[in-house]
Amino acid sequence: MATFYNEHDKLYVAVDCIVFGFDEGELRVLMGKRKMDPGRGQWSLYGGFVGENESVDDAAKRVLYGLTGLENLYMKQVGAFGDVDRDPGNRVVSIAYYSMINVADYDQAQQEKHDVAWVNIEHLPEMFSDHLQMVLKARRMMKEKIAHEPIGFNLLPELFTLPQLQKLYEAVNGEEIDKRNFRKRIGEMDFIEKTEQKDKLSSKRGAFLYRFNEKAYKKEPNFKL
């Protein structure tokens, strides 16, 4: 078989996955401490190298499944990170992706298996290489997208209260939202449906539970929060 490009230097291609979760009113990132050199013991995202016979998207899906045990997750590419000295181990270009999951869907056994933790995005530690920049860029992208597309429901259970939804948007945006205006916009969206069920944990009266109707949204995809 003919070979090409032998005159060029070789380098590694990796993927790094930023997994966002929402819990107790906080936006959190799933991360752990590296168990390999270089950077052993430093906080790090979960990633891996791209296989010879897989695309970068497929590599990211494989890494996400290996970490969470969940399939068909929401996933968006953040971009390429390729500073020459970003990885002291070798010349590595990494493609970062962010994903959003409902924390309750993430099995505790998986978390213990990979020795990872949910870290509040407002209190991120120093991280290996450029992983902190990856997380911050992913948050900026998510913040922009969540205002115009209903991606935030990936972070919530199927049934949620309006206070939960508001706290989610406040956590992603990093600022408080006017309750009256928020409720008004919600009321204008037919695809955010009020159910007859109530959450009795937060108060004696209970708060009504809502659901996102994807079919109704697709018929009239007009979303702005």
C-alpha positions in Angstrom: 0.0 0.0 0.0 1.3 3.4 -0.9 2.1 5.7 2.0 1.9 9.5 2.0 3.0 12.5 4.1 6.0 10.6 5.5 8.0 13.9 5.4 5.6 15.4 8.0 5.8 15.1 11.8 3.3 12.9 13.5 1.1 14.0 16.4 -1.7 12.6 18.7 -5.3 13.6 18.5 -7.4 13.3 21.6 -10.9 14.2 22.8 -11.8 15.8 26.2 -15.3 15.7 27.5 -16.9 18.4 29.7 -20.0 16.9 31.4 -22.3 19.4 32.9 -24.9 18.6 35.6 -27.3 20.6 37.6 -27.9 19.7 41.3 -29.1 21.6 44.4 -29.3 24.8 42.4 -25.7 24.6 41.2 -24.2 24.0 37.7 -21.6 21.4 38.1 -18.8 19.8 36.1 -17.8 16.1 36.3 -14.0 15.8 36.8 -11.4 13.7 38.6 -7.7 13.6 39.4 -5.3 12.2 36.9 -3.9 8.7 37.6 -1.2 8.9 35.0 1.8 11.0 34.1 2.1 13.8 33.1 0.0 15.7 35.6 -0.7 12.8 38.0 -2.9 14.0 40.8 -4.1 17.2 39.0 -7.8 17.8 38.4 -8.7 16.9 34.9 -11.5 16.3 32.5 -12.2 12.8 31.3 -10.9 12.1 27.8 -9.0 9.7 25.5 -7.1 9.4 22.3 -8.9 9.1 18.9 -8.6 5.6 17.4 -7.2 5.1 13.9 -10.6 3.9 12.6 -13.0 6.3 14.4 -14.1 9.9 13.9 -13.6 12.5 16.6 -17.4 12.5 17.2 -17.4 8.7 17.6 -14.4 9.0 20.0 -16.2 11.5 22.1 -19.3 9.3 22.2 -17.2 6.3 23.3 -15.5 8.4 26.0 -18.8 9.7 27.3 -20.4 6.3 27.3 -17.4 4.9 29.2 -17.7 7.6 31.8 -21.4 7.7 32.3 -22.9 4.5 31.0 -25.5 6.6 29.2 -26.2 6.7 25.5 -27.6 9.3 23.1 -26.4 12.2 25.3 -26.7 15.8 24.1 -23.2 16.6 22.8 -21.6 19.7 21.2 -18.1 20.3 19.9 -16.4 23.1 21.8 -13.3 23.4 19.5 -9.7 22.4 19.0 -7.0 23.1 21.5 -3.6 22.7 20.0 -1.0 24.9 21.7 2.4 23.3 21.0 3.3 22.9 24.7 -0.3 22.2 26.0 0.6 18.6 27.0 4.1 18.0 28.4 3.8 14.3 27.5 3.9 14.8 23.7 2.5 16.8 20.9 -1.3 16.4 21.4 -4.2 18.3 19.8 -7.4 17.8 21.7 -11.0 18.3 20.4 -13.2 19.3 23.3 -16.9 18.5 23.6 -19.5 19.4 26.2 -22.5 17.3 27.2 -25.4 17.8 29.6 -27.0 15.1 31.8 -29.5 14.8 34.5 -27.4 14.1 37.6 -30.0 11.6 38.9 -29.4 9.5 35.8 -25.7 9.1 36.6 -25.3 5.9 38.6 -23.3 6.2 41.8 -21.3 3.1 40.9 -20.1 4.7 37.7 -18.9 7.7 39.7 -17.1 5.6 42.1 -15.6 3.4 39.4 -14.0 6.4 37.7 -13.3 8.3 40.9 -14.9 11.5 39.6 -16.8 14.2 41.4 -19.3 16.9 40.6 -17.6 20.3 41.1 -19.4 23.6 41.3 -18.5 25.6 38.3 -18.2 28.7 40.4 -15.4 27.1 42.4 -13.3 25.3 39.9 -9.8 24.2 41.0 -6.6 24.5 39.0 -6.7 21.9 36.2 -4.3 20.0 34.1 -3.1 21.6 30.9 -5.8 23.8 29.3 -8.8 21.9 30.7 -10.0 25.0 32.6 -10.1 27.0 29.4 -12.1 24.2 27.8 -14.7 24.3 30.6 -15.0 28.1 30.5 -15.4 28.2 26.8 -18.0 25.4 26.9 -20.0 27.4 29.5 -19.9 30.5 27.3 -21.2 28.5 24.4 -23.9 26.8 26.5 -25.0 30.2 28.0 -25.5 31.6 24.5 -27.3 28.5 23.2 -29.6 27.9 26.2 -31.3 31.3 25.7 -32.5 30.3 22.2 -32.7 26.5 22.2 -34.3 24.2 24.8 -31.1 22.4 25.6 -31.4 23.1 29.4 -34.0 20.4 29.8 -31.2 17.8 29.3 -30.1 18.9 32.8 -33.5 18.4 34.4 -35.7 15.3 35.2 -38.7 14.7 33.0 -40.9 16.5 35.5 -39.7 19.7 37.1 -41.0 22.8 38.9 -40.8 26.3 37.6 -38.5 27.3 40.5 -36.2 24.5 39.4 -36.2 25.7 35.9 -35.5 29.3 36.9 -32.6 28.2 39.2 -31.2 26.2 36.3 -31.1 29.3 34.1 -29.6 31.4 36.9 -26.9 28.8 37.5 -25.9 28.6 33.8 -26.0 32.4 33.3 -24.4 33.2 36.7 -26.9 35.8 37.6 -30.4 36.2 39.1 -33.5 36.4 36.8 -36.6 38.4 37.5 -39.2 35.9 38.6 -42.2 37.7 37.1 -40.7 38.2 33.6 -39.4 34.6 33.6 -42.9 33.2 34.5 -44.5 35.4 31.8 -42.2 34.0 29.1 -42.8 30.4 30.3 -46.6 31.0 30.0 -46.2 32.0 26.4 -44.6 28.6 25.5 -47.2 25.9 24.8 -44.5 23.2 24.8 -43.7 23.8 28.5 -46.7 21.9 29.8 -48.2 22.2 33.3 -49.2 18.8 34.7 -51.7 17.9 37.5 -48.9 16.5 39.6 -47.2 18.4 42.5 -43.8 18.3 44.2 -44.7 18.0 47.9 -41.1 18.0 49.0 -40.5 21.8 48.8 -43.7 22.9 50.7 -46.9 21.6 52.2 -49.0 23.0 49.3 -46.6 21.7 46.8 -45.5 23.2 43.5 -47.0 22.1 40.2 -44.8 19.9 38.0 -44.1 20.8 34.4 -42.7 18.9 31.4 -41.1 19.8 28.1 -43.1 18.6 25.1 -40.5 18.0 22.3 -43.2 17.2 19.7 -45.0 20.5 20.3 -41.8 22.4 20.2 -40.8 20.9 16.9 -44.1 22.1 15.4 -43.4 25.7 16.5 -39.7 26.0 17.5 -39.9 29.5 18.9 -37.8 29.5 22.1 -36.4 32.4 24.1 -35.7 32.5 27.8 
